[in-house]
Amino acid sequence: MITKEAVIEKLKEVKDPELDIDVYTLGLIYDISIENGEVAVLMTLTTPFCPYGNEIVESVEEKIYELKPNGVKVEITFDPPWEAPKGLRDILGV
């Protein structure tokens, strides 16, 4: 059985190539749902013009597929726009 915690651990292995920080810590993951063995992820990117957007989405899918789900759906949204979480802003000094 796939758990949300297992999905989160896989997402922590996917790094943003520009910032070298994982997508979960960056706050790019808005929602994770698991239904009938299928994993759905609602996420965003740091900007709609992110040059690594496709690469990041593919990496998210690949990592989740390592858990052997029945399927994976990754949906991108920019509503709300990404904002770095407070803990991350503290680490980055912004």
PDB file as gemmi writes it, atoms N, CA and C in Angstrom:
CRYST1    1.000    1.000    1.000  90.00  90.00  90.00 P 1                      
ATOM      1  N   MET A   1       0.825  -1.182   0.000  1.00  0.00           N  
ATOM      2  CA  MET A   1       0.000   0.000   0.000  1.00  0.00           C  
ATOM      3  C   MET A   1       0.875   1.255   0.000  1.00  0.00           C  
ATOM      4  N   ILE A   2       0.581   2.171  -0.876  1.00  0.00           N  
ATOM      5  CA  ILE A   2       1.345   3.416  -0.986  1.00  0.00           C  
ATOM      6  C   ILE A   2       0.768   4.432  -0.002  1.00  0.00           C  
ATOM      7  N   THR A   3       1.652   5.059   0.753  1.00  0.00           N  
ATOM      8  CA  THR A   3       1.219   6.068   1.717  1.00  0.00           C  
ATOM      9  C   THR A   3       1.666   7.458   1.260  1.00  0.00           C  
ATOM     10  N   LYS A   4       0.997   8.462   1.799  1.00  0.00           N  
ATOM     11  CA  LYS A   4       1.368   9.848   1.500  1.00  0.00           C  
ATOM     12  C   LYS A   4       2.808  10.108   1.955  1.00  0.00           C  
ATOM     13  N   GLU A   5       3.169   9.531   3.094  1.00  0.00           N  
ATOM     14  CA  GLU A   5       4.523   9.718   3.624  1.00  0.00           C  
ATOM     15  C   GLU A   5       5.577   9.149   2.672  1.00  0.00           C  
ATOM     16  N   ALA A   6       5.271   7.996   2.061  1.00  0.00           N  
ATOM     17  CA  ALA A   6       6.209   7.386   1.107  1.00  0.00           C  
ATOM     18  C   ALA A   6       6.352   8.265  -0.134  1.00  0.00           C  
ATOM     19  N   VAL A   7       5.236   8.852  -0.577  1.00  0.00           N  
ATOM     20  CA  VAL A   7       5.276   9.751  -1.737  1.00  0.00           C  
ATOM     21  C   VAL A   7       6.119  10.981  -1.394  1.00  0.00           C  
ATOM     22  N   ILE A   8       5.919  11.526  -0.210  1.00  0.00           N  
ATOM     23  CA  ILE A   8       6.691  12.704   0.212  1.00  0.00           C  
ATOM     24  C   ILE A   8       8.188  12.385   0.217  1.00  0.00           C  
ATOM     25  N   GLU A   9       8.553  11.223   0.718  1.00  0.00           N  
ATOM     26  CA  GLU A   9       9.969  10.855   0.740  1.00  0.00           C  
ATOM     27  C   GLU A   9      10.540  10.785  -0.680  1.00  0.00           C  
ATOM     28  N   LYS A  10       9.763  10.286  -1.626  1.00  0.00           N  
ATOM     29  CA  LYS A  10      10.213  10.246  -3.028  1.00  0.00           C  
ATOM     30  C   LYS A  10      10.328  11.659  -3.595  1.00  0.00           C  
ATOM     31  N   LEU A  11       9.376  12.527  -3.251  1.00  0.00           N  
ATOM     32  CA  LEU A  11       9.416  13.903  -3.744  1.00  0.00           C  
ATOM     33  C   LEU A  11      10.631  14.651  -3.209  1.00  0.00           C  
ATOM     34  N   LYS A  12      11.075  14.284  -2.034  1.00  0.00           N  
ATOM     35  CA  LYS A  12      12.260  14.921  -1.452  1.00  0.00           C  
ATOM     36  C   LYS A  12      13.535  14.539  -2.203  1.00  0.00           C  
ATOM     37  N   GLU A  13      13.442  13.560  -3.107  1.00  0.00           N  
ATOM     38  CA  GLU A  13      14.591  13.165  -3.925  1.00  0.00           C  
ATOM     39  C   GLU A  13      14.648  13.954  -5.242  1.00  0.00           C  
ATOM     40  N   VAL A  14      13.610  14.730  -5.526  1.00  0.00           N  
ATOM     41  CA  VAL A  14      13.548  15.512  -6.772  1.00  0.00           C  
ATOM     42  C   VAL A  14      13.999  16.931  -6.453  1.00  0.00           C  
ATOM     43  N   LYS A  15      15.114  17.338  -7.038  1.00  0.00           N  
ATOM     44  CA  LYS A  15      15.660  18.662  -6.755  1.00  0.00           C  
ATOM     45  C   LYS A  15      15.422  19.630  -7.905  1.00  0.00           C  
ATOM     46  N   ASP A  16      15.167  20.865  -7.543  1.00  0.00           N  
ATOM     47  CA  ASP A  16      15.105  21.939  -8.525  1.00  0.00           C  
ATOM     48  C   ASP A  16      16.540  22.172  -8.995  1.00  0.00           C  
ATOM     49  N   PRO A  17      16.810  22.044 -10.306  1.00  0.00           N  
ATOM     50  CA  PRO A  17      18.184  22.164 -10.796  1.00  0.00           C  
ATOM     51  C   PRO A  17      18.830  23.524 -10.534  1.00  0.00           C  
ATOM     52  N   GLU A  18      18.035  24.576 -10.453  1.00  0.00           N  
ATOM     53  CA  GLU A  18      18.610  25.907 -10.237  1.00  0.00           C  
ATOM     54  C   GLU A  18      18.945  26.160  -8.772  1.00  0.00           C  
ATOM     55  N   LEU A  19      18.083  25.686  -7.878  1.00  0.00           N  
ATOM     56  CA  LEU A  19      18.262  25.976  -6.458  1.00  0.00           C  
ATOM     57  C   LEU A  19      18.898  24.836  -5.674  1.00  0.00           C  
ATOM     58  N   ASP A  20      18.923  23.637  -6.255  1.00  0.00           N  
ATOM     59  CA  ASP A  20      19.466  22.440  -5.617  1.00  0.00           C  
ATOM     60  C   ASP A  20      18.781  22.152  -4.275  1.00  0.00           C  
ATOM     61  N   ILE A  21      17.465  22.399  -4.247  1.00  0.00           N  
ATOM     62  CA  ILE A  21      16.626  22.113  -3.085  1.00  0.00           C  
ATOM     63  C   ILE A  21      15.465  21.266  -3.590  1.00  0.00           C  
ATOM     64  N   ASP A  22      15.041  20.295  -2.782  1.00  0.00           N  
ATOM     65  CA  ASP A  22      13.984  19.403  -3.257  1.00  0.00           C  
ATOM     66  C   ASP A  22      12.633  20.116  -3.373  1.00  0.00           C  
ATOM     67  N   VAL A  23      11.785  19.576  -4.247  1.00  0.00           N  
ATOM     68  CA  VAL A  23      10.505  20.218  -4.567  1.00  0.00           C  
ATOM     69  C   VAL A  23       9.562  20.266  -3.364  1.00  0.00           C  
ATOM     70  N   TYR A  24       9.680  19.317  -2.449  1.00  0.00           N  
ATOM     71  CA  TYR A  24       8.810  19.322  -1.278  1.00  0.00           C  
ATOM     72  C   TYR A  24       9.216  20.449  -0.319  1.00  0.00           C  
ATOM     73  N   THR A  25      10.492  20.548  -0.026  1.00  0.00           N  
ATOM     74  CA  THR A  25      10.992  21.603   0.856  1.00  0.00           C  
ATOM     75  C   THR A  25      10.744  22.985   0.252  1.00  0.00           C  
ATOM     76  N   LEU A  26      10.827  23.085  -1.073  1.00  0.00           N  
ATOM     77  CA  LEU A  26      10.574  24.354  -1.752  1.00  0.00           C  
ATOM     78  C   LEU A  26       9.121  24.799  -1.643  1.00  0.00           C  
ATOM     79  N   GLY A  27       8.243  23.887  -1.263  1.00  0.00           N  
ATOM     80  CA  GLY A  27       6.827  24.243  -1.174  1.00  0.00           C  
ATOM     81  C   GLY A  27       6.116  24.184  -2.509  1.00  0.00           C  
ATOM     82  N   LEU A  28       6.691  23.436  -3.460  1.00  0.00           N  
ATOM     83  CA  LEU A  28       6.083  23.330  -4.792  1.00  0.00           C  
ATOM     84  C   LEU A  28       4.929  22.329  -4.820  1.00  0.00           C  
ATOM     85  N   ILE A  29       4.823  21.493  -3.797  1.00  0.00           N  
ATOM     86  CA  ILE A  29       3.777  20.476  -3.757  1.00  0.00           C  
ATOM     87  C   ILE A  29       2.588  21.030  -2.973  1.00  0.00           C  
ATOM     88  N   TYR A  30       1.441  21.166  -3.649  1.00  0.00           N  
ATOM     89  CA  TYR A  30       0.245  21.698  -3.006  1.00  0.00           C  
ATOM     90  C   TYR A  30      -0.646  20.596  -2.440  1.00  0.00           C  
ATOM     91  N   ASP A  31      -0.700  19.445  -3.102  1.00  0.00           N  
ATOM     92  CA  ASP A  31      -1.578  18.379  -2.633  1.00  0.00           C  
ATOM     93  C   ASP A  31      -1.099  17.033  -3.167  1.00  0.00           C  
ATOM     94  N   ILE A  32      -1.301  16.005  -2.356  1.00  0.00           N  
ATOM     95  CA  ILE A  32      -1.019  14.622  -2.749  1.00  0.00           C  
ATOM     96  C   ILE A  32      -2.244  13.809  -2.390  1.00  0.00           C  
ATOM     97  N   SER A  33      -2.772  13.077  -3.359  1.00  0.00           N  
ATOM     98  CA  SER A  33      -3.886  12.196  -3.043  1.00  0.00           C  
ATOM     99  C   SER A  33      -3.602  10.814  -3.623  1.00  0.00           C  
ATOM    100  N   ILE A  34      -4.089   9.817  -2.910  1.00  0.00           N  
ATOM    101  CA  ILE A  34      -3.896   8.430  -3.320  1.00  0.00           C  
ATOM    102  C   ILE A  34      -5.259   7.757  -3.288  1.00  0.00           C  
ATOM    103  N   GLU A  35      -5.665   7.239  -4.439  1.00  0.00           N  
ATOM    104  CA  GLU A  35      -6.961   6.600  -4.542  1.00  0.00           C  
ATOM    105  C   GLU A  35      -6.854   5.387  -5.453  1.00  0.00           C  
ATOM    106  N   ASN A  36      -7.276   4.239  -4.952  1.00  0.00           N  
ATOM    107  CA  ASN A  36      -7.219   2.989  -5.713  1.00  0.00           C  
ATOM    108  C   ASN A  36      -5.827   2.710  -6.265  1.00  0.00           C  
ATOM    109  N   GLY A  37      -4.804   3.043  -5.478  1.00  0.00           N  
ATOM    110  CA  GLY A  37      -3.432   2.783  -5.898  1.00  0.00           C  
ATOM    111  C   GLY A  37      -2.870   3.771  -6.891  1.00  0.00           C  
ATOM    112  N   GLU A  38      -3.653   4.813  -7.225  1.00  0.00           N  
ATOM    113  CA  GLU A  38      -3.182   5.858  -8.144  1.00  0.00           C  
ATOM    114  C   GLU A  38      -2.790   7.089  -7.332  1.00  0.00           C  
ATOM    115  N   VAL A  39      -1.688   7.691  -7.711  1.00  0.00           N  
ATOM    116  CA  VAL A  39      -1.174   8.854  -6.999  1.00  0.00           C  
ATOM    117  C   VAL A  39      -1.385  10.092  -7.864  1.00  0.00           C  
ATOM    118  N   ALA A  40      -1.996  11.114  -7.262  1.00  0.00           N  
ATOM    119  CA  ALA A  40      -2.194  12.395  -7.947  1.00  0.00           C  
ATOM    120  C   ALA A  40      -1.460  13.470  -7.154  1.00  0.00           C  
ATOM    121  N   VAL A  41      -0.701  14.289  -7.863  1.00  0.00           N  
ATOM    122  CA  VAL A  41       0.054  15.361  -7.234  1.00  0.00           C  
ATOM    123  C   VAL A  41      -0.342  16.672  -7.899  1.00  0.00           C  
ATOM    124  N   LEU A  42      -0.722  17.637  -7.069  1.00  0.00           N  
ATOM    125  CA  LEU A  42      -0.977  18.991  -7.545  1.00  0.00           C  
ATOM    126  C   LEU A  42       0.219  19.819  -7.106  1.00  0.00           C  
ATOM    127  N   MET A  43       0.880  20.413  -8.063  1.00  0.00           N  
ATOM    128  CA  MET A  43       2.097  21.152  -7.742  1.00  0.00           C  
ATOM    129  C   MET A  43       2.208  22.402  -8.595  1.00  0.00           C  
ATOM    130  N   THR A  44       3.186  23.202  -8.268  1.00  0.00           N  
ATOM    131  CA  THR A  44       3.478  24.397  -9.038  1.00  0.00           C  
ATOM    132  C   THR A  44       4.963  24.417  -9.355  1.00  0.00           C  
ATOM    133  N   LEU A  45       5.384  25.445 -10.030  1.00  0.00           N  
ATOM    134  CA  LEU A  45       6.803  25.679 -10.306  1.00  0.00           C  
ATOM    135  C   LEU A  45       7.133  27.058  -9.753  1.00  0.00           C  
ATOM    136  N   THR A  46       8.403  27.365  -9.613  1.00  0.00           N  
ATOM    137  CA  THR A  46       8.786  28.651  -9.042  1.00  0.00           C  
ATOM    138  C   THR A  46       8.309  29.815  -9.903  1.00  0.00           C  
ATOM    139  N   THR A  47       8.150  29.564 -11.197  1.00  0.00           N  
ATOM    140  CA  THR A  47       7.661  30.576 -12.136  1.00  0.00           C  
ATOM    141  C   THR A  47       7.012  29.867 -13.322  1.00  0.00           C  
ATOM    142  N   PRO A  48       6.003  30.473 -13.935  1.00  0.00           N  
ATOM    143  CA  PRO A  48       5.403  29.843 -15.121  1.00  0.00           C  
ATOM    144  C   PRO A  48       6.411  29.655 -16.263  1.00  0.00           C  
ATOM    145  N   PHE A  49       7.498  30.390 -16.221  1.00  0.00           N  
ATOM    146  CA  PHE A  49       8.495  30.332 -17.292  1.00  0.00           C  
ATOM    147  C   PHE A  49       9.714  29.501 -16.899  1.00  0.00           C  
ATOM    148  N   CYS A  50       9.556  28.663 -15.876  1.00  0.00           N  
ATOM    149  CA  CYS A  50      10.661  27.837 -15.383  1.00  0.00           C  
ATOM    150  C   CYS A  50      11.241  27.002 -16.530  1.00  0.00           C  
ATOM    151  N   PRO A  51      12.527  27.193 -16.845  1.00  0.00           N  
ATOM    152  CA  PRO A  51      13.123  26.451 -17.958  1.00  0.00           C  
ATOM    153  C   PRO A  51      13.263  24.951 -17.673  1.00  0.00           C  
ATOM    154  N   TYR A  52      13.134  24.551 -16.413  1.00  0.00           N  
ATOM    155  CA  TYR A  52      13.281  23.145 -16.038  1.00  0.00           C  
ATOM    156  C   TYR A  52      11.943  22.491 -15.699  1.00  0.00           C  
ATOM    157  N   GLY A  53      10.837  23.165 -16.015  1.00  0.00           N  
ATOM    158  CA  GLY A  53       9.514  22.667 -15.663  1.00  0.00           C  
ATOM    159  C   GLY A  53       9.253  21.244 -16.118  1.00  0.00           C  
ATOM    160  N   ASN A  54       9.465  20.962 -17.389  1.00  0.00           N  
ATOM    161  CA  ASN A  54       9.216  19.609 -17.904  1.00  0.00           C  
ATOM    162  C   ASN A  54      10.112  18.581 -17.237  1.00  0.00           C  
ATOM    163  N   GLU A  55      11.353  18.931 -17.031  1.00  0.00           N  
ATOM    164  CA  GLU A  55      12.314  18.028 -16.388  1.00  0.00           C  
ATOM    165  C   GLU A  55      11.888  17.717 -14.947  1.00  0.00           C  
ATOM    166  N   ILE A  56      11.428  18.725 -14.226  1.00  0.00           N  
ATOM    167  CA  ILE A  56      10.997  18.531 -12.846  1.00  0.00           C  
ATOM    168  C   ILE A  56       9.767  17.620 -12.794  1.00  0.00           C  
ATOM    169  N   VAL A  57       8.788  17.875 -13.656  1.00  0.00           N  
ATOM    170  CA  VAL A  57       7.574  17.052 -13.685  1.00  0.00           C  
ATOM    171  C   VAL A  57       7.920  15.601 -14.021  1.00  0.00           C  
ATOM    172  N   GLU A  58       8.782  15.394 -15.003  1.00  0.00           N  
ATOM    173  CA  GLU A  58       9.197  14.036 -15.365  1.00  0.00           C  
ATOM    174  C   GLU A  58       9.895  13.348 -14.190  1.00  0.00           C  
ATOM    175  N   SER A  59      10.726  14.073 -13.478  1.00  0.00           N  
ATOM    176  CA  SER A  59      11.422  13.501 -12.322  1.00  0.00           C  
ATOM    177  C   SER A  59      10.442  13.139 -11.214  1.00  0.00           C  
ATOM    178  N   VAL A  60       9.439  13.979 -10.991  1.00  0.00           N  
ATOM    179  CA  VAL A  60       8.403  13.685  -9.997  1.00  0.00           C  
ATOM    180  C   VAL A  60       7.690  12.393 -10.368  1.00  0.00           C  
ATOM    181  N   GLU A  61       7.292  12.271 -11.627  1.00  0.00           N  
ATOM    182  CA  GLU A  61       6.608  11.061 -12.079  1.00  0.00           C  
ATOM    183  C   GLU A  61       7.495   9.823 -11.914  1.00  0.00           C  
ATOM    184  N   GLU A  62       8.748   9.931 -12.334  1.00  0.00           N  
ATOM    185  CA  GLU A  62       9.666   8.794 -12.248  1.00  0.00           C  
ATOM    186  C   GLU A  62       9.858   8.334 -10.806  1.00  0.00           C  
ATOM    187  N   LYS A  63      10.041   9.282  -9.898  1.00  0.00           N  
ATOM    188  CA  LYS A  63      10.257   8.923  -8.488  1.00  0.00           C  
ATOM    189  C   LYS A  63       9.023   8.259  -7.898  1.00  0.00           C  
ATOM    190  N   ILE A  64       7.842   8.778  -8.211  1.00  0.00           N  
ATOM    191  CA  ILE A  64       6.619   8.180  -7.671  1.00  0.00           C  
ATOM    192  C   ILE A  64       6.401   6.794  -8.261  1.00  0.00           C  
ATOM    193  N   TYR A  65       6.734   6.608  -9.535  1.00  0.00           N  
ATOM    194  CA  TYR A  65       6.575   5.286 -10.156  1.00  0.00           C  
ATOM    195  C   TYR A  65       7.460   4.234  -9.486  1.00  0.00           C  
ATOM    196  N   GLU A  66       8.513   4.648  -8.797  1.00  0.00           N  
ATOM    197  CA  GLU A  66       9.347   3.698  -8.068  1.00  0.00           C  
ATOM    198  C   GLU A  66       8.553   3.003  -6.949  1.00  0.00           C  
ATOM    199  N   LEU A  67       7.442   3.609  -6.537  1.00  0.00           N  
ATOM    200  CA  LEU A  67       6.586   3.029  -5.504  1.00  0.00           C  
ATOM    201  C   LEU A  67       5.597   2.014  -6.081  1.00  0.00           C  
ATOM    202  N   LYS A  68       5.626   1.836  -7.393  1.00  0.00           N  
ATOM    203  CA  LYS A  68       4.761   0.869  -8.093  1.00  0.00           C  
ATOM    204  C   LYS A  68       3.259   1.165  -7.971  1.00  0.00           C  
ATOM    205  N   PRO A  69       2.843   2.421  -8.217  1.00  0.00           N  
ATOM    206  CA  PRO A  69       1.417   2.729  -8.179  1.00  0.00           C  
ATOM    207  C   PRO A  69       0.714   2.208  -9.434  1.00  0.00           C  
ATOM    208  N   ASN A  70      -0.609   2.218  -9.403  1.00  0.00           N  
ATOM    209  CA  ASN A  70      -1.385   1.859 -10.602  1.00  0.00           C  
ATOM    210  C   ASN A  70      -1.294   2.960 -11.656  1.00  0.00           C  
ATOM    211  N   GLY A  71      -0.998   4.167 -11.222  1.00  0.00           N  
ATOM    212  CA  GLY A  71      -0.859   5.292 -12.144  1.00  0.00           C  
ATOM    213  C   GLY A  71      -0.392   6.522 -11.392  1.00  0.00           C  
ATOM    214  N   VAL A  72       0.097   7.499 -12.142  1.00  0.00           N  
ATOM    215  CA  VAL A  72       0.557   8.759 -11.567  1.00  0.00           C  
ATOM    216  C   VAL A  72       0.015   9.896 -12.424  1.00  0.00           C  
ATOM    217  N   LYS A  73      -0.540  10.893 -11.754  1.00  0.00           N  
ATOM    218  CA  LYS A  73      -1.009  12.089 -12.452  1.00  0.00           C  
ATOM    219  C   LYS A  73      -0.400  13.294 -11.755  1.00  0.00           C  
ATOM    220  N   VAL A  74       0.333  14.088 -12.509  1.00  0.00           N  
ATOM    221  CA  VAL A  74       0.919  15.312 -11.973  1.00  0.00           C  
ATOM    222  C   VAL A  74       0.245  16.482 -12.683  1.00  0.00           C  
ATOM    223  N   GLU A  75      -0.379  17.333 -11.895  1.00  0.00           N  
ATOM    224  CA  GLU A  75      -1.054  18.509 -12.443  1.00  0.00           C  
ATOM    225  C   GLU A  75      -0.315  19.759 -11.972  1.00  0.00           C  
ATOM    226  N   ILE A  76      -0.064  20.660 -12.907  1.00  0.00           N  
ATOM    227  CA  ILE A  76       0.612  21.924 -12.591  1.00  0.00           C  
ATOM    228  C   ILE A  76      -0.433  23.027 -12.495  1.00  0.00           C  
ATOM    229  N   THR A  77      -0.285  23.850 -11.462  1.00  0.00           N  
ATOM    230  CA  THR A  77      -1.149  25.019 -11.312  1.00  0.00           C  
ATOM    231  C   THR A  77      -0.286  26.209 -10.900  1.00  0.00           C  
ATOM    232  N   PHE A  78      -0.760  27.392 -11.225  1.00  0.00           N  
ATOM    233  CA  PHE A  78      -0.076  28.605 -10.769  1.00  0.00           C  
ATOM    234  C   PHE A  78      -1.024  29.446  -9.924  1.00  0.00           C  
ATOM    235  N   ASP A  79      -2.045  28.785  -9.397  1.00  0.00           N  
ATOM    236  CA  ASP A  79      -3.020  29.444  -8.543  1.00  0.00           C  
ATOM    237  C   ASP A  79      -3.144  28.654  -7.256  1.00  0.00           C  
ATOM    238  N   PRO A  80      -2.555  29.081  -6.172  1.00  0.00           N  
ATOM    239  CA  PRO A  80      -1.882  30.368  -6.013  1.00  0.00           C  
ATOM    240  C   PRO A  80      -0.453  30.320  -6.545  1.00  0.00           C  
ATOM    241  N   PRO A  81       0.093  31.475  -6.867  1.00  0.00           N  
ATOM    242  CA  PRO A  81       1.488  31.515  -7.318  1.00  0.00           C  
ATOM    243  C   PRO A  81       2.413  31.046  -6.195  1.00  0.00           C  
ATOM    244  N   TRP A  82       3.545  30.471  -6.583  1.00  0.00           N  
ATOM    245  CA  TRP A  82       4.503  29.965  -5.604  1.00  0.00           C  
ATOM    246  C   TRP A  82       5.096  31.094  -4.781  1.00  0.00           C  
ATOM    247  N   GLU A  83       5.226  30.815  -3.500  1.00  0.00           N  
ATOM    248  CA  GLU A  83       5.930  31.707  -2.590  1.00  0.00           C  
ATOM    249  C   GLU A  83       6.770  30.823  -1.680  1.00  0.00           C  
ATOM    250  N   ALA A  84       8.019  31.156  -1.521  1.00  0.00           N  
ATOM    251  CA  ALA A  84       8.904  30.345  -0.689  1.00  0.00           C  
ATOM    252  C   ALA A  84       8.367  30.287   0.743  1.00  0.00           C  
ATOM    253  N   PRO A  85       8.294  29.075   1.329  1.00  0.00           N  
ATOM    254  CA  PRO A  85       7.860  28.958   2.722  1.00  0.00           C  
ATOM    255  C   PRO A  85       8.813  29.717   3.648  1.00  0.00           C  
ATOM    256  N   LYS A  86       8.296  30.171   4.807  1.00  0.00           N  
ATOM    257  CA  LYS A  86       9.101  30.970   5.735  1.00  0.00           C  
ATOM    258  C   LYS A  86      10.409  30.279   6.109  1.00  0.00           C  
ATOM    259  N   GLY A  87      10.369  29.003   6.441  1.00  0.00           N  
ATOM    260  CA  GLY A  87      11.589  28.296   6.825  1.00  0.00           C  
ATOM    261  C   GLY A  87      12.636  28.332   5.720  1.00  0.00           C  
ATOM    262  N   LEU A  88      12.181  28.218   4.482  1.00  0.00           N  
ATOM    263  CA  LEU A  88      13.092  28.275   3.335  1.00  0.00           C  
ATOM    264  C   LEU A  88      13.647  29.688   3.159  1.00  0.00           C  
ATOM    265  N   ARG A  89      12.796  30.687   3.339  1.00  0.00           N  
ATOM    266  CA  ARG A  89      13.273  32.088   3.236  1.00  0.00           C  
ATOM    267  C   ARG A  89      14.355  32.355   4.283  1.00  0.00           C  
ATOM    268  N   ASP A  90      14.167  31.790   5.478  1.00  0.00           N  
ATOM    269  CA  ASP A  90      15.171  31.957   6.531  1.00  0.00           C  
ATOM    270  C   ASP A  90      16.502  31.316   6.117  1.00  0.00           C  
ATOM    271  N   ILE A  91      16.416  30.111   5.517  1.00  0.00           N  
ATOM    272  CA  ILE A  91      17.628  29.403   5.082  1.00  0.00           C  
ATOM    273  C   ILE A  91      18.340  30.190   3.975  1.00  0.00           C  
ATOM    274  N   LEU A  92      17.543  30.737   3.043  1.00  0.00           N  
ATOM    275  CA  LEU A  92      18.118  31.462   1.913  1.00  0.00           C  
ATOM    276  C   LEU A  92      18.493  32.896   2.273  1.00  0.00           C  
ATOM    277  N   GLY A  93      18.032  33.365   3.437  1.00  0.00           N  
ATOM    278  CA  GLY A  93      18.353  34.715   3.852  1.00  0.00           C  
ATOM    279  C   GLY A  93      17.590  35.777   3.095  1.00  0.00           C  
ATOM    280  N   VAL A  94      16.352  35.451   2.700  1.00  0.00           N  
ATOM    281  CA  VAL A  94      15.536  36.450   1.988  1.00  0.00           C  
ATOM    282  C   VAL A  94      14.290  36.793   2.783  1.00  0.00           C  
TER     283      VAL A  94                                                      
END                                                                             
